[in-house]
Amino acid sequence: MNHRLEERRIVVAGASGRSAAQRAVLAGFEVLAIDLFSDRDLRSIAQVQSLESMTQLPKSFWRDWFGAPVLLCGGMENRLDLLDCFHRNGLVCSLSADRLAELRNPDAWSRWARESGLLWPDTHGALSSAVAVSPSERWLRKSRASAGGLGVSSWRGEPLESVEYLQRQIDGEVLGVTFLSRPHETMVVGCMKSWLEDSVWGPSQFLYRGSVGPIPLQSDEWQRLFVFAQRIQKATGLLGVWQADFVRNHDGWWLLEINPRWSSSMELVEVAYDISLIDHHARAVLSPPLSGAYCEDWTPIGLNRWSEETGTCIGKAVRYASSDLTPTQSMLDRWWERRWDGSLISLMSGNRLADIPGETSIIPAGYPICTEYAAAISLDQVSRRLQQSVL
C-alpha cells in the first residue's frame, strides 16, 4: 500500500491555483496552495503560501509536506527554478526540470505533431524571423515564458526578444484537450472549447477568456489524439494530468502548444465527466515504475459518462476589469454569496462565481475580477447564460 497516497495530501502550485485546490479538497485531499493571488475562496479551503516567498520557506516547513505529490498550475510550466526547489525539498513531481524544458520547446512540439499525424503551423525563431516571413502576412508573436495568452500578440514586423518566436496564425475552433498519463499508459480524457473574443470580452485579443464543453469528437479524432499523447509520454516520461491546445478547422487539427500541468478547463472536465483528475494525478505521480508494454486502449475516460444527447454542458468566463475597479465591501459580500461550491447541481439555480478577491484593493484595468460559471443542456444555452452576468 502506498502510504503517501493514503495521507491524501497534495501541493498545488501556480499563479492561480483555486480551481485545482477546490477539486482536490472535494476529492478528500489536504491542500497546500502556493499561489500568486490568494483569492478569498482559495484561503477558505487550503493552506496558502505566497508564490514569491516559496524559495525562502524554511526546511522545517518542507518537512511537513515531504513526499507529497505536486500539481503544477498556470505559469509553472515556465518556472524550472521552482520545479528544482520542489525536488530539492522532497516533493514528488510529475517530471524533472530537464524534461519540463523539453516539453516547452516548440521544436519538439513540431516534431511530435508531425509524427502523430497532426498539423503544425509555420514557426520561426527570433534569429530567422527577419528573413523568413513578411509582416504583410498574419503572424503571431509568442513568448516561451508566459501562459494564458498573455505573451501572444499580432506581429507587425518589430524585432523579437530572445524568448519569442513567430507562428503563422491559424483560424478555427480553439480546443483544449485533457490527457492523463500513468506509468506505461496514457489516455485522452476530454475536450473543451475556448471562448473567442466575440463571445466573451477580454482586454486583448488572445487572452484566455474561459471554456465551454464537453465537445463531442469523432472516433478517429480520439484515436489520433491518443497516438499523439502516447508519443509525448514515450518521449518524456510525463506522468499525471496535462493538456494541449489545438485549432481545429477544415484542414485538420493544428497543435499550438503543450502544457504539462493542470489547465483552466480541467475543472470543467471533472464536473462534466464526474471524475477526479486530481486523484488520478496523485496516483500516477506516486506510482512505482512498472515494466511491460504501453497500454493500447485509447478509449477516453469520459466517453461513456457523457453524451451530447443526455449530458449537461458547463462553461466558465473570466471577467476582466474594463477600467480600474475598487470593489466596495457590499460588492465583495454579494460576490461571496454567489460563490461556486464546485458542484454541478449548484449551477442549476443560476450562475456562480469563483476566484473572488478578499479585500478592497484596486483591480487595475485589464486584470481579472473573478470567474463566472454556468451550466445548461447545450453549448448555446451556456453561452447565453454567461452573457447575463451576475457580477
N, C-alpha and C positions, 0 to 999 in steps of 0.2 A: 504494500500500500504506500502511495506517495504522501508522506506526512505534510509536505509543503503545500500540496493541493488541499489536504484536509483542513489546513489552517484558514483557507478561504480569505486570503489577503492579496491585494494587488496594488501596484503603483501605477497611477495614470499620470503621464507627463506630456504637457503640450501647452500651446498658447491659450487654448480654451478647452478644458477637459470636462466640462459639466456633463455633456451627453454621455460620454464613456463612463464617468463616475456614477451617474444615475442608473445606467444599465447594470453596472457592476453591483451596486447596492441592491437593486431589485433581484439580482441573481444570488444574493446572500454573501457578498464579499464585504470585508472591511477595506476601505479605500484610503490611500494616501494620494492626494491630488497635488501635483507640482504644476502650478497654473500661473498664467500671467494676469488674468483679470479678477480672479477670486470673487465671482458673482455670488449674490446672496443665496441662491438656491444651491450652489455648489457647497458653500460653507455650512449649509444646514444638514448635509448628508455625509460629508467627508472631512478628514483631517487635511488641511490645506497648508502648503508651503509655497512661498514666492519662487517663481522660476528664476529670477535674478539672483537669489541668495542660495541657490541649491548647492553650488560648489563650495560654499562656506559652512555648510552644516557639519557639526562635529561627528566624529566617528561613533560616539555613543548613540547618536540619532540613527545612523545607518544600521547599527547592530540590532535595533528593534525590528528592522524590516529585512534583515539578512535572509536571502533565499526566496524572497517574494518575486513573482513574475512582474514584468514591466509591460505596459501597453503604451506605445507611443501615439501621440495625437498630433494635431495640426502644428506644422512648423518644425517638429522634432526630426523629420527626415533630413533636415539640413544641418543638424547640430551634432556633428561627430564628437565634439568635445564632451557633450553631456552624456552621450552613449558610453564613452570611455569612463566617465565618472560613475555611471551605474555599474559597469563591470568591475571597477576597482573596489566598489563598496559592497560587492557580493549579491547584487540583484541579478535576476535571470532574464536576459533579453532574448529577443527572437532572432538576433543576428549580431555579428561583430561590426565594428566601425568600418573595417575594410569592405565588408560585404554591403554595408549601407551605402558607401560611396559608389560602389558598382551599380547598385540599384537606382541611383540617382543620376546615372550617366546617360545622356541622350544617344551616344554612340551605341551603347548596349541596348537601349530601347529599340533603336532602328534594327539592329541585328535580330533581336528576339521576335519582333513583329514580323519580319520577313520570313524567318524560319518557321513561324506559326501560321503562315498564310494570311496575315493581316497586312494592312496598308500603313505606310509611314510617310508623313508629309516631307517635302524637300526641306532640309535643315542645314544651316551653315553656322560655323563658329565665328567668333569675333574677328579672327585674323583673315578669314576668307570672304567675309560678307561684302567687303567693298568692291570686289571684282566679280563676285558670283551672282549677285542679284541686282535688280533695279528697283528703286523706291517707287516707280510708277506702278509696280505690281502690288498685290495685297500680301504684306508680310507682317508677322507679329514679332515683336521684340520681347524675349522671355529671359527671366533670370533663373539661374540654377539655385538661388538661395532664398526663395520666397515660396509662399503657399497661398491657396485660396484665390488665385488670380491677382494677387497684389503686385506681382512682378511682370504682368503682361500688359502690353500696350501696342498700338499700331505703330509700325516703323515708318519714319518719314525721311530716312536717309542719314540720320545722325550717327556718329561713331558709337560703337558698343563698348561697354565695360568688359573686363576680362571674364566675369562670371555670367555674361549674357550670350545669347545665341539668337539667330533668326530662324523662323519657321513659317512656311507658306500657310496662309490662313485657309482653313477648310470649313465650308458651310455644311450644316446638317444638325441633327439632334446630338446634344452633348449628353453622353451616358456615363454614369459611374457604376462599375461592376465590382461587387464584393467577392473576394476569394478567401478560402481557408486552406492553409497548408499544415499538414501534420507529418510526422516522420514517414517518409516514403509514400505519401498520399496527398493529393491536392483536389480541391473541389470548387466548383462555381456555386456561389450562394444565391445571388440575386442581382437585379439591375434596377437602378433608379435614374430618372432624367433630371438634369439641372434646368432651372428656370432660365430663359433668355431675357434680355433686357426689356423686351416689350411686355413681359408677363409680370415681373416684379421689379420695382425701382431699385437702382443701386447708384452710387456716386460715380462709378466708372464702368465702362462697357464690359470688361472682362472679370469684374469682381464676383465672387461666388454669392448668389442670391438665395440659394436653397434648392430643394429637390422634391420630387414627387414620384410616386410609383406604388407598387411594383410595375415594371414594364415587361409585358409578356414577350418572349423571344421564341423563335422557331428552333426546332431540334438541331438543325445544322449550325445555328448560331451558338447554342450552348456547347456543342461539340467543338467548334473552333476556339471558343473561349477556354475550354478545358485544355486543349492542346497547348494554348498559349500559357496558361497557368502552370501546367506541368513542366513546360520548358523553363520557366522562371525558377521553379523550385529546384529542378535538377542543376541549374547553373549556379545558384546562390545558396541553397540550403535554407531558404527563408521558411520560418515557422510562424504559425498564428494567422491572424486576420490581416489582410492587406487589400488594396484597391487599385484599380487602374481606370483612367479616364479615356474615353473614346469619342469620336464623332462618327455617327452612322448616317450615310447618305446613299444615293443610288449606285455609287461605286463600290460600297462595302463598308468595312469597319476600319477606321483610322485610329491607331494608337496615338495618344497625346502625351501621357506620362504615367509612371508607376509610382504609387505612394505606399511604401512599406509600413503602414500604420493604420490606426483607426481613422476613418474618414467621416465627414459630416453627414453622409447619407446612411451610415450603418445603423444608427438608432432606428431609422425608418424601416430598414430591412428586418431588424429584430422584431419590431411590433407587427409588421405585415406578415411575417412567417412564423411568429410565436416561437422564436428560438432565442437562445442566449449565445451570442457570438463571444461574449466575454468569457463564459465558461469554456467554450471550445478553445479560445485563445490560450487561457491559462493551462488547460490540459495539454495543448500542443507544445507550449514553451517548456513545460515541466516534464514532458515525456522523455524517458530514456531513448537513445537511438535504437532503432530496430534494424534487423537485417532482412533482406528479401527484396523483391521487385516492387516497383511503384504500382499503386492501385490503378487499374484501368477503368474503373467505374466513374464516368464523368457526370452522372446524374446530379443536378444541383440540389442542395439541401432543401430548398424551399419549394421545389417544383410540385410536390404532392400536397403541400399545405395551403396552397392558394391558387385560385383560378380567376381569370378575367370575369367569368360569369357570376361567381359566388363570393369573391373576395371583396375586401374593403380597401380602398386606396387611401394613402396618407401622404401628407405633404408638409413641408416647412418653408418658411420665408424669413430671411434675415431682414430685420427692419433697421435701416440706416438713418442717421440724423441728416436731414436736408440742410440744416443750419445748426449753429451752436445751440445746445439744449442743456438747461439746468433743471432736472426733474424736481418738482415740488414733492413734499412728503406725501401729499394726498395722491399724487400720480404713482409714486412708488408703492404705496399701500394698495392702490387699485390693481396695479400690475401683479403684486404679490398674491392678491386674492384670486387672480386668474392663472396662477402658476400651474404648469403641467406636472402631473404625478408620474408620467411615463406610461400610462395605460391607454389602450385604445378606447375603452369604454368612456373614459373621461372626456374624450373629444366628441362624443355623440351629442353632448349638451351644448357644444359651441367651441369656438377657437380657444386655445390655451397659449400661455406664454412661458418662456424659459430664458435662461441666461440673463436674469433680472439683476440690474445694478442694486447695490445695497446701501448707497449713500447718495447725497445730493450734489456731488461734484459735477462739473461741467462735462458734457459729452460733446466733443468737437464735431463740427460738420464732417460728414463722410464716415464717421465711426459707427459701429453697430450699437443700437439701443438695446435690443433683445431679439429673441427668435419666436416666431408665431407658428402654431401648429393647427392643422385642420384634417378631418377625415370625412370621407363620403363614399358613395358607391361607384364613382367614376373619377377619372383624372380631371375632366372638365368641371365637375362639381367641386372638387377640392380647390381648383384654381379660382372658381367664383367665390368660394368661402374665404379664401385668403385675400381676395380683393376687398372684402368687407372687414377690415381690421378692427380688433377690439382694443388696440393700443391706445 
